[in-house]
Amino acid sequence: MITWFSDLDNTLVYSHRTNFDEEVVLVEKIDGKEQSYMTRNSYDFMCNMDINLVPVTTRTIEQYKRLFVF
């Protein structure tokens, strides 16, 4: 199994303010409002690969827990 270290924000996860030229998947809500997305390609890759993701991020634990994709 591969272990993959990756930043999250603006690498795998993008703000709702980002303009996308491709299909996206919602991965975070705050107070019921859509907050963050992943591209469909990244989402499919993460969901279908047998990898251990180690997030290298400045997010707090609470912010990380809001992501419902990981």
C-alpha positions in Angstrom: 0.0 0.0 0.0 1.2 3.5 -0.9 1.4 6.2 1.7 0.7 9.6 0.2 1.5 12.9 2.0 -0.4 15.9 0.6 -1.5 19.4 1.4 -5.3 19.7 1.3 -6.3 23.3 0.7 -5.8 24.5 -2.8 -4.2 21.1 -3.6 -6.9 18.5 -3.2 -9.7 20.7 -1.7 -10.8 24.1 -3.1 -12.9 26.9 -1.7 -16.4 27.6 -3.0 -15.0 30.8 -4.3 -12.8 28.9 -6.8 -13.9 29.0 -10.5 -13.9 25.5 -11.9 -13.5 24.4 -15.5 -14.4 20.8 -14.6 -16.8 18.7 -12.7 -16.5 19.0 -8.9 -17.7 17.1 -5.8 -18.9 18.8 -2.6 -16.6 17.7 0.3 -17.3 20.3 3.1 -20.2 22.2 4.5 -20.2 24.9 7.2 -23.5 25.6 8.9 -25.3 23.9 6.1 -23.7 26.0 3.4 -21.4 24.5 0.7 -17.8 25.4 1.5 -15.3 23.2 -0.3 -15.0 21.0 -3.3 -12.7 18.5 -5.0 -12.4 18.0 -8.7 -14.2 14.8 -9.9 -10.9 13.4 -11.1 -9.2 13.9 -7.7 -12.2 12.6 -5.8 -12.4 9.4 -7.9 -8.7 8.8 -7.5 -8.9 9.2 -3.8 -11.9 6.9 -3.5 -10.6 4.2 -5.8 -7.0 3.9 -4.8 -5.7 1.7 -2.0 -3.6 4.5 -0.3 -3.0 5.9 3.1 -3.4 9.6 2.9 -1.4 11.7 5.5 -2.8 15.2 5.3 -0.1 17.9 5.6 -2.2 20.8 6.4 -2.6 24.0 8.5 -6.2 23.0 9.2 -7.2 22.5 12.8 -8.6 19.1 13.8 -12.1 20.6 13.8 -11.6 22.0 10.3 -10.3 18.7 9.1 -13.3 16.8 10.6 -15.7 18.9 8.5 -14.3 17.3 5.4 -16.6 14.3 4.7 -14.5 12.7 2.0 -11.5 11.5 4.0 
